[in-house]
């Protein structure tokens, strides 16, 4: 039995953040009824990379039932109300105020269904001057300052994944779990909100403190670290790039001695503390790469491994898909979909003896008639 088996989630969701949250709940056994517009979740049309399906949609929507309702119609609103009568959790990420205008605002629902847990996800929250501002992932990355510290010295960059949406989705997920636990103790449901801005803002803690109390923002450092050195890519004699990280002074001394073959660098006044190494980054890089000039990338990695210094290969997505660690730990499964079986990674939380749920990705409206039948309703158009 999975931990959330018996919990029913109704989600009025689209795009990334809310679907990411509810997929985590579904992975744990919750029944997630995904309510879509007649046109479907617009994330279905983001791309056609997965045999004609959207890569985002496939990633976010396994284990769910898709029900199509026109919530601007009286029948759609009535059936939505009947679904919520039976639900434990309601998650929505419509534009601010849109759910309330349809009759499904948090206050309205809590009055009708005292045991219901209501999660509202939005871009900037339900108040403040940015309340109604459009809030795509890139824009939240900009407003929280993430773009300003990402990229290289000449050009800022967004994160290569939907960092704001994922942050918001994970806080919504943990908020639902907390509310379910609270309901077990009190017998009452609750309502809470998560904004993408607040969620990603929390993730910006290190650069905020660094800038607010250090007098300057972390510099854009490409694949290097703005506040730790050496940390990032270095060029070997054969032109390959080696990624490594040194976290403390003990590791720095070991790195100088056993990897660089220059133990005297550990006590060099330019490099004898992490802040000094960061301040003298160009000289540090020159010292390291001059020591690497007579070595191949493979030889450097062998030295790093032998000295216990953290290192990694920069893999492509194809190389990640074939990663030996994933294969050795049996992390791949298949999920069904409207376009056939698809390879999918297991959820990150691993419990010995428990096989996670890996049910299909639904077609738009695939479960509408079955869910209506459960409610004793006639299929639409019957």
Secondary structure as GFF3:
##gff-version 3
##sequence-region A 1 382
A	DSSP	beta_strand	8	12	.	.	.	ID=ss1
A	DSSP	alpha_helix	17	27	.	.	.	ID=ss2
A	DSSP	beta_strand	31	36	.	.	.	ID=ss3
A	DSSP	three_ten_helix	42	45	.	.	.	ID=ss4
A	DSSP	alpha_helix	55	60	.	.	.	ID=ss5
A	DSSP	beta_strand	64	68	.	.	.	ID=ss6
A	DSSP	alpha_helix	74	85	.	.	.	ID=ss7
A	DSSP	beta_strand	89	92	.	.	.	ID=ss8
A	DSSP	alpha_helix	98	101	.	.	.	ID=ss9
A	DSSP	alpha_helix	106	112	.	.	.	ID=ss10
A	DSSP	beta_strand	117	122	.	.	.	ID=ss11
A	DSSP	alpha_helix	137	143	.	.	.	ID=ss12
A	DSSP	three_ten_helix	147	149	.	.	.	ID=ss13
A	DSSP	alpha_helix	163	186	.	.	.	ID=ss14
A	DSSP	beta_strand	191	195	.	.	.	ID=ss15
A	DSSP	alpha_helix	196	203	.	.	.	ID=ss16
A	DSSP	alpha_helix	205	214	.	.	.	ID=ss17
A	DSSP	beta_strand	231	235	.	.	.	ID=ss18
A	DSSP	beta_strand	241	245	.	.	.	ID=ss19
A	DSSP	alpha_helix	249	254	.	.	.	ID=ss20
A	DSSP	pi_helix	255	259	.	.	.	ID=ss21
A	DSSP	three_ten_helix	263	267	.	.	.	ID=ss22
A	DSSP	alpha_helix	274	279	.	.	.	ID=ss23
A	DSSP	alpha_helix	281	292	.	.	.	ID=ss24
A	DSSP	alpha_helix	297	307	.	.	.	ID=ss25
A	DSSP	beta_strand	310	312	.	.	.	ID=ss26
A	DSSP	alpha_helix	317	321	.	.	.	ID=ss27
A	DSSP	alpha_helix	324	328	.	.	.	ID=ss28
A	DSSP	beta_strand	332	335	.	.	.	ID=ss29
A	DSSP	beta_strand	342	345	.	.	.	ID=ss30
A	DSSP	alpha_helix	368	374	.	.	.	ID=ss31
###
